[in-house]
């Protein structure tokens, strides 16, 4: 039996704890804007041509046509969609069962791998509900295929100058990446005579359309990406670099070549401003529920790693997920904007993060759960607060910061009235 003084002390402590708990703000998720990369695919036809020419040997043929989403890639994305649907129901953003029209709007790039990825996400989040995937009628969407439109095209001379300025001493970059270069060479080359590319100096070149690229690096990046995708696809080890890559750490060792290629292509600010401004502007409009955005609690945009790279460059946001190189964008990974409301004060906040599954979780088709969470890194700036629901940044201030690099001359109205 407690003495009166001790009972009184415990009662006071309980009342203090209750008061502190009541004073803690409670947050409600109001809006999600998600930009997702497509799932696992074989090399694109163009990638296959260049990597086979560079190594003088045929690379493995996959179960689907080059550039298209695989069955394994579909299943991995279903896992992600299932987790997201359950997660957003738990947070009160979505209700049980099939969604209402105002719950979700999905728009995909017109390519097969992005359309199929959107369908896989919906199959996971809303199985059997027949939620439509919207896409433009043509092959090019102004949100995603911005190089096809005059308003968002780059000037060849300006783009080359921007790449040259960012590249700086290209020979020094090539020397710094020798560990990754040599690891890739040992994995894919029959002999030095078959892979002269690996010993040639990198050079800035331009395509007929004026696109600036790093000759040598761009092909190596395509090889590294193809091998990473092969690992994620769960291809037999004998088909991943002809049996020379047997551990995920070996994939991680060559991924810096992808980072270097991003740095000097889609992550160049001038290119990102011209080709990514319309997409980032649309995402920020949706995060604030402006009139131009779709009336949906979850806006899901399914596109390509190039789109995510340009948007994150404008944001000034990068990440390093465990097992991946800086800024890597794994298949099915997504850049997410969440708008939260403080129920007590009414103040609104933005949470921004990038998320993806690990190399091995993609390979094993590991369902996402508490024991196998998505890898995630959050964006933050001064004035953000760490809360039980994540890092929340005051909405207006965050939108201003994230949109500061948008080129308004490259922003044209976006229509969401699609089939």
N, C-alpha and C positions, 0 to 999 in steps of 0.2 A: 504494500500500500504506500502511495506517495505522500510525502509530507506536504503541507499546504504551500510552503514557499517554493518547493520544487515544482509542484503542480502549476503554481502561478507563473513560474519562469517558463515552463514548457508551453503554457497557454499563450504567453506573450510572444514566444518564438514562432508558434504556429500562426498567430495573427499577423506577425511581421512578414512571414514567408507568403501568406495568402495575399497580403497587400502588395508585396513586390511582384508576385505572379500576375495579379490583376493589372498592375501598372505596365507590365511588358506589352508592347504593341502586338496586335494580331494582324496578320497580313492575309489578303485575299488575292489570288491570281485572277487577273481579268483578261489578259490577252497574251497570245503566243504567236510570234512570227519566226518561222524556221526555214532556213535555207540549207537544203540537204544535197550532198553529193550522191550520184547514182551508186549502185552496188557493184559487186565484182564483175568484171568483164575481161575477155581476152584482149590482146593488143588490138588497136584499131588497124585497119588495112594500111594506113600510112605509116604507123609505127612499125608494123611487121616488115614492111618493105625496107625501111631504113636500118632496123637492127639486124636483119638478115644480111643486108649488103655490108654492114660494118664488121660483121663477124664471119662472113663467108660460109654460113651454115644455116640450114633451116631450123626454125624454132618450133616447139611442139604446137600441134593443132589441137584446139580445145573442142568441147562438145557443142558449142554454139558458134555461130558465125562471128568473125572478128568484129569487136566493138559492141557486141550485144550483151545484155545482162544474162548471166548464167542461171541455171536452176539453183545452184548452191548460193549464188549471190542473192537470188530472190528469197530463199529461205532465211538467210541472215538478216535481210531487211525486214521480213515478217517478224522475226524475233524483236527487232528494235521497235517496230510499230506496235506490237502487242504490249511491250513495256510502256511505251509512251501513252497509249490509250488508257491503260490501268493507272498510270501515274497521274494523268490529268483528271481522271475521274476521282481519284483520292483527294486531289487538291480542289475539287469542286468546279473546275473549269468546264468539264463535260458531265453529262448525265448518263445513267445506265442505258444500255441498249443502243439502237441506231441513232445517229446524230440528226438533229434538225438542221435545216439549211443554214441557219445563223451560227451553227457550231463549228463548221470546218469548211474551208475552201482550199482546193488543191490545184496548183498550176504546175505543169511540167514542161521542160524543154521538149521540142518535137521529136528528138531522137528516141529510138527504141529503148535504149538502156535507161533513159530518164523516165519515160512513160511507164515502163515496166516496174521501175523502182517505186514510183508513186503508187501504183496499184498494189505492190507488195506492202508498203507502209499502211495503206488502207485495209488490206486483208488482215494485217495484224491488229490494227487499232479498232476496226469496225467490221469484223468478219461477217460475211453474208449480207451486208447492208447495201451494196451497190452504190457506194458514194462515187460520184463522177470525178474524173480527172480532166481538168480543162487544159486545152492546148490551142495554139494558133493553127489556122488552117494551112499555112505555108510551112516551109522548112526552117524559117528563121523567126525567132521571137525577139522583139526589141529589148526585152528584159535580159535575155541570155545570150543571143547571138549578135552582139552589138557591132561586130566588125562588118556586118552586112548592111548597115544603115549609114547614110551620109552624116546624119546629125551626131553620131557617136564614133565615127571613123577617126583614126589617128593620122596625123601628118607624118609621112615617112621620114623627112629630115628631122623633125622634132623628136620623133620616137628614137631614131638612131642616136641623136645627141643625148637624150635622156639615158639611154642604155650605156653609152660611153661614159657619161658622168658617174653613173652608179657603179659601173664595173671597175673604174680606176685602173690599177695595175692588174690586167687580166692574167699575165704570166704568174704573178704572185698568188692569185686565187687558185690557179691550176696547181702550183707547187703545194699549197696548203692542203689541197684535197687529194694528194697522192695516196694516202692510206685507203681512201674509198675507191679511187681509180684502180689501184693495184688489186684490191679485193674483188672488184667487178671483173677485171681482166682475167684473173686466175679462174674465175667461175665460168666465164663464157667463151674464152678463146682457146682454139686448138693449139695455136703457136703464135709467136710474134709476127710471123709472116702473114698470118690470116687476120691480124688485128692491128694494122698500122695506125688506125685512128687513135689508139690509146697513147701513142708517142708523139702525136702531132700537136703543135701549139694551138690553143683555142683562138678563134677569131670572130669578130662581130661581122655578121653578114645580114643581108636583107633578101627576103623573098621577092618574087615578081610583084606581089601586092604591097610591098613596102614594109612587111613585118620584120623587125629586127630580131635576130636570134644569135646564140653563141654556137658557132660551128664546132663540133666535137662534144661539147658539154650537153647539148640538147639531145643527141643520140644516146649518150650514156645515161641521161636521165630517163629516157624512154626504156632502156634496158632495165634500169633499177625499178621503175614502176611496173614493168611487165613481170619481173621476178617477184615483187611484193604481191601483185595480184595473183600470181600462180600459187604462192604460199597461202594466201587467204582463200583461194578456191579449193584448197585441200587436194591439189594435184599430187600424184605419187612423187616421192622424192626423186625418183629417177628422171622425172620430167621437169624438175626445177634446176636449171643450170646443169642439166645432164648428170645429176647426182652430186654436184659439187656444193650444193647448199642443203644442209640438213637440219639447221637450227635457226630459230627466229633471230638470234643475235647476229647471224650472218646477213640477214636482210637489213637489220638496223645499221650494220656497218656500211652499207652502200647507199642508204637513204640520204646522207648529206649531199649527194649529187642532185637529188630532186630539190632539196632546199636551195642549192646554188642556182639551179635553173629557174626556180620561182623568183629568186632574188633579182634576176636579170631579165625577167619577162613580165609576168602578170603582176609582180610586186613592184615594178617600176611605177612611181607615182604618176607620171604623165599618162602612161597607158591605162592605169587604173582609173584616173579621173575621166578620161574620154570614154572608156568602155564599161566602167562599173558604177558611175554616178547615178544612172537611171535606176539601177537595181537597189542600191543602198537607199536612195531617196524613197523608193516605194516601200522598203522595209520600215523605215522610220515613220513614214506616213501611217502605215498599218499599226505600228507600235503605239502611236498616239490616237488611233481611231479617227484619223481625219476623213473628211467626206470622200476623198478620192480612193480610199482603200476599200476592199471588200468588207461587207458586214458579216464578219466571222470571228469567233473567238480564237480559232487556230488557223492561221494562214500558213500553209505548207507549200513552199516553193522547191521544186526538185530540179537540179541542174548539174553543174560540173565543178570539178576542183578549180578550174580557171575562174569561174564566177566567184567562188568563195575567196580565192586568193585576192582578186581585185577589190572585193568589198572589205576584207580585213585590212588591206593596205590603206584604204581610205579611212577606216576606223582608227588606224594606228594600233592594231591589236594583233599580237602573235601568241603562240603557245608552244609548249614542248610537252607532249604526252609521253608517259612511260613507254619505253620500247620503240619510240619513233624519234626522228630528227626534228629539229626546230621547224615549226610551221607546217608540218606534214598534215595532209588531208586524206585520211584513209577512206576506202570505199564505204559509203553509208554514213560517214561522219557529217555533222551538221553544226551550223552556226545559228545560235538561238537567241532571240530577244524576248524577254518576258516582262510584262507590265504588272506590277503589284500595287495594291492599295492598302494603306494603313487604315484599318477600320475605325480606329479611335480618332485620328486627326483628319482623315480624308486625303492625306498627302499620297501622291503616287510616285512610284520608283521604277527604275528599269534595271533588270538583271540581264547580263550579256555573258554568254559562255560558248565555248566550242566543246563538242563531245564526240566520242567515237569508241568502238570496241577495240580491244587489243588484237595483235596479230594472231595469237593462238585462239582467242575466243571466236574470231571470224573463221578460222580454219576448222575449229571443232563444232561450229554452229551452236555455240554455248548460249542458252537462254539467258537473258539479262535478269538478274535478281540481286538481292542484298549481298549475296556472297560473290557475285560476279557483276559489279556495277559498271556502267559506262565510265570510261576515262573522261575527265572533264577539267577544263581550266577556265577561270572567270576573268573577265575584263573589270578593271577598276580604275578610279581616279580619286583625287582628293575630294573628301566629302561623302564618300560612300560608306555604308555601314554593313558590318558583318552580322547577319541575323540567322536564326534557325532555318530560314528558307533560302539562304544564299546571300551573296554580296549584292546589296540593293543601293542603287545610286539615284539621287533625285532626278525625276524624269526629264524636266525641261533642260536642266544643266547637262545631263547625259546626252540627250538628243542633239544639243548644240555642239558638244564636243565630238560626237561621232560623225556628225554631218559637216564638220568644218571644211573638209577637203573636197566636198562635192563640187563638181564643175557644173554650174547651173545652165551653161550653154549646151551641155550634153544631156540635159533632162527634158524629155518630151512626155506628154500625157500618156498614161497607161490605161488601156481599156481591159476590164475584167469580164466584159460581156462576151465570153467565148463559148464555143460548143461544149 
